[in-house]
Amino acid sequence: MLERCQSGRMGHPAKVLTVKTVRGFESLPLRQLLSSGLIHQSNLMNYSIQKSILIVIFGVIIIIAFTYLIVFGRALKQDDDHINIALALPRVILTSESTKINNETYLTSNTNSFIEAMEKQGFAHVEQMGSAHIFIKNEERYVSSSKMYSSYFMIFSYPTKINNPH
């Protein structure tokens, strides 16, 4: 570990780097350790570069996590399945597709992408009644309910069969 030592005498450098982790050489300046061959400058430079890279990587990760929580933090508290929603949000944002959260719910940024996802599974959209969407599959009627998750996203339930009293 490198530390800076202060010199109080006139005419001497104000700061001299010394190595604290090499036993028996605690008071030797870094220049002497480098010239004696105890420490190689390439190792010291590699350590410095690696340390800088790690600091940048951790900084970027922290900034991304902080931004994610600021943007979606309030919305993530609305539903019980907030971890799966948090994992689905990037896909919905980047692709504008309806994304399956679990076996019962989908997250989407618009109604049309949910309808398209259901049509790929063999459902035909019949009509919308408020927050409910009516589908037909194999001549049976199904209903899916929706709710606003935030001002930008909606949660849809997977269509469930409607029991006909006939």
C-alpha positions in Angstrom: 0.0 0.0 0.0 1.4 3.4 -0.9 1.1 6.3 1.4 2.3 9.9 1.2 4.8 11.2 3.8 5.1 14.9 4.5 8.6 16.5 4.7 8.9 19.7 6.8 12.4 20.7 5.7 13.1 23.4 3.1 14.5 22.2 -0.2 13.1 18.7 0.0 10.2 17.4 -1.9 6.9 18.1 -0.1 5.6 14.6 -0.6 7.4 11.3 -1.0 5.7 8.0 -1.7 6.6 5.1 0.6 5.5 1.5 0.7 3.9 0.3 3.9 3.3 -3.4 2.9 6.8 -4.6 2.3 8.2 -5.7 5.6 11.5 -4.1 6.7 11.3 -1.4 4.0 8.6 0.8 5.5 10.7 4.0 5.4 12.2 3.6 1.9 10.9 6.0 -0.7 9.2 4.4 -3.7 12.1 5.5 -6.0 14.6 3.4 -4.0 12.3 0.4 -4.0 11.8 0.6 -7.8 15.5 1.0 -8.4 16.5 -1.8 -6.1 14.2 -4.2 -8.0 11.9 -5.0 -5.0 8.9 -3.6 -6.8 8.6 -3.6 -10.6 7.0 -0.4 -12.1 5.0 -2.5 -14.5 3.3 -4.3 -11.6 2.6 -0.9 -9.9 1.1 0.5 -13.2 -1.0 -2.7 -13.7 -2.3 -2.4 -10.2 -3.2 1.3 -10.7 -5.0 0.6 -14.0 -6.9 -2.4 -12.6 -7.9 -0.3 -9.6 -9.1 2.5 -11.8 -11.1 0.1 -14.0 -12.8 -1.4 -11.0 -13.7 2.0 -9.6 -15.3 3.0 -12.9 -17.2 -0.3 -13.2 -18.6 -0.1 -9.6 -19.5 3.6 -10.2 -21.4 2.8 -13.4 -23.3 0.0 -11.6 -24.2 2.2 -8.7 -25.4 5.0 -11.1 -27.5 2.5 -13.1 -29.1 1.0 -9.9 -29.8 4.5 -8.4 -31.4 5.7 -11.7 -33.5 2.6 -12.0 -34.8 3.0 -8.4 -35.5 6.7 -9.0 -37.4 6.0 -12.2 -39.3 2.9 -11.1 -39.1 3.0 -7.3 -42.6 4.2 -6.7 -44.2 1.9 -9.3 -42.4 -1.1 -7.9 -44.2 -0.8 -4.6 -47.7 -1.2 -6.1 -47.7 -4.9 -6.8 -46.7 -8.0 -4.8 -44.6 -9.4 -7.6 -42.3 -6.4 -7.8 -39.1 -8.4 -8.4 -40.4 -10.0 -11.6 -41.9 -6.7 -12.7 -38.5 -5.0 -12.1 -36.9 -7.7 -14.3 -39.5 -7.3 -17.0 -39.4 -3.5 -17.2 -36.2 -3.3 -19.3 -37.6 -5.7 -21.9 -40.9 -3.8 -22.1 -39.0 -0.5 -22.5 -36.6 -1.7 -25.1 -38.9 -3.8 -27.2 -42.4 -2.4 -26.5 -43.6 -6.0 -26.4 -45.9 -7.5 -23.8 -43.7 -9.4 -21.3 -44.9 -12.3 -19.2 -44.3 -11.6 -15.5 -45.5 -15.0 -14.2 -48.1 -17.6 -15.3 -51.0 -15.2 -14.5 -49.9 -11.7 -15.6 -48.2 -9.7 -18.4 -46.6 -6.3 -18.3 -46.9 -4.0 -21.3 -46.6 -0.4 -22.4 -49.7 -0.6 -24.6 -52.9 -2.6 -25.1 -52.1 -3.6 -28.7 -48.9 -5.5 -27.7 -50.9 -7.6 -25.2 -53.5 -8.4 -27.8 -50.8 -9.4 -30.3 -49.2 -11.7 -27.7 -52.6 -13.4 -27.0 -53.2 -13.8 -30.7 -49.9 -15.6 -31.0 -51.3 -18.0 -28.5 -54.5 -18.7 -30.5 -56.8 -16.1 -28.9 -58.9 -13.8 -31.0 -59.7 -10.4 -29.5 -63.4 -9.7 -29.7 -64.0 -6.5 -27.7 -63.0 -4.3 -24.8 -65.4 -3.5 -22.0 -63.8 -1.0 -19.6 -60.7 -2.7 -18.3 -61.7 -6.1 -19.5 -60.8 -7.6 -22.8 -62.9 -10.4 -24.3 -61.1 -13.1 -26.3 -62.4 -16.2 -28.1 -60.4 -19.5 -28.4 -61.8 -22.8 -29.6 -65.3 -21.2 -29.6 -65.0 -20.5 -25.9 -65.0 -17.0 -24.4 -62.2 -15.7 -22.2 -61.7 -12.5 -20.3 -58.6 -10.6 -19.3 -58.6 -7.7 -16.9 -56.1 -4.8 -17.0 -54.9 -2.2 -14.6 -52.6 0.7 -14.9 -49.3 0.0 -13.2 -47.8 3.4 -13.7 -48.5 6.2 -16.1 -46.5 4.3 -18.7 -47.2 0.6 -18.1 -50.2 -1.7 -17.7 -50.6 -5.2 -16.1 -52.9 -7.7 -17.8 -54.2 -10.9 -16.4 -53.9 -14.0 -18.5 -57.3 -14.7 -20.1 -59.6 -16.9 -18.0 -62.5 -18.9 -19.3 -66.0 -17.4 -18.9 -68.6 -19.9 -17.7 -71.6 -19.8 -19.9 -74.9 -20.5 -18.0 -76.5 -22.1 -21.2 
